Amino acid sequence: MRGNPGTSRALNRRLILNLLRNRGPMPRAEIATVTGLSPAAVTFVVTELIDERLVIEGKAQTGATGRRPVPVDINYDGHLAVGFKLRHDSIDCVLTDLATMPIASFDMPVPDTRPETMVEAIVAAIPKLLADAGRTGSPVMGVGVSIPGEVDAVNGICVQSPRFGWRNLAFPELLRERVRVPVWIDDDISAFTVAQRLFGAGRNYSNFATIAVGTGVGSSLVMGGEIYHGSHGLAGKLGHVITVPGGRLCECGRRGCLQAHTAEAAMIEDWGRQRGAKANRDEFAAAIDGGDPAALQVMAEAGELIGRHLADLVNLFDPEVLIAGGEAMQFGEAILEPIRRSMAKYVFLNTPELLPDWVPGSWARGAAALATQHFFDLDVE
């Protein structure tokens, strides 16, 4: 990193913005005390951020000791991002503020998974999201897209998506030509993890891991406050660890992957086989809610396998906490308890807390976070 006034300015901006993100509104004097910056440096940066409408001043409060200093806060509502979680038959679409809080959202059906089909759907969705939110004409700071598969987020390449039949696709380039704003992509679980790092259960941790169980099984690592993507953008593929050699065929083309045996589709298939009739998700969910012993046993067995491999991840990387997401979190303790029990058996020393943090729309909100993270992670040259 070159040391120059521009570098110092960018570092100070990032430091102050992330302090406000983590702690909320603060007066300038307190910012100086916490950051160690001089009052003059804080005043300069905050004034600059206010001029750019990135930060706003709050109202001074009057207390027993008189008028208190004016706090400043991030102008969350003044900046919009859009997120799109791509599925094989639809796209989850969301418009958020800078804190990734949803303002408008809907699901858009798509007839196929061709890249041009996805691009056209996203282009059509953006003005509809803005209209639904009553923000027609408002600028969008960026677009985030989460893709099921293996993604090189640094270079903006979908390395492969077996579910879509994509290989080495520069999807951001295709979309950027149409929307004329910055576009970022990543895989589903990494996008979810970005949202957790910024404003979710992981915001106060420097080292944590996420696990998601739903259509697939995935994980992601945050190390030193940054998502670890690996040398080729392929880190965190917990769902493709071989858990049953020679087992079920996975969508990746190999046999015995963890997700082929523990994702929702696998659990539903196992339960249907036991009862002698093909089952769907709604029936399986009703069986879990009703305490059906066979359904609970299927989930317990899946949780046992997931917990064992999560323990391997813990033994290798020692995260402070684990955050669980994905559609299977709907089942609550029916899936979480067997995962925790299995982890406890296989973790070497310290078993981190497993925290569920999932609400409807979390996938698309994670996609929007791919755009908003660049507001806080300013490039420093």
Secondary structure, DSSP 4 states (H G I P E B T S, - for coil): ---SHHHHHHHHHHHHHHHHHHH--EEHHHHHHHH---HHHHHHHHHHHHHTTSEEE-PPPEETTEEPPPEEEE-GGG-EEEEEEE-SSEEEEEEE-TT--EEEEEEEE-S---HHHHHHHHHHHHHHHHHHTT-TT--EEEEEEEESSEEETTTTEEEEETTTTEEEE-HHHHHHHHH-S-EEEEEHHHHHHHHHHHHSTTTT-SSEEEEEESSSEEEEEEETTEEE--TTS-TT-GGGSBSSTT-SBPTTS-BSBHHHHHSHHHHHHHHHHHHTS---HHHHHHHHHTT-HHHHHHHHHHHHHHHHHHHHHHHHH--SEEEEESGGGGGTHHHHHHHHHHHHHH-SS---EEEE---TTHHHHHHHHHHHHHHHS----
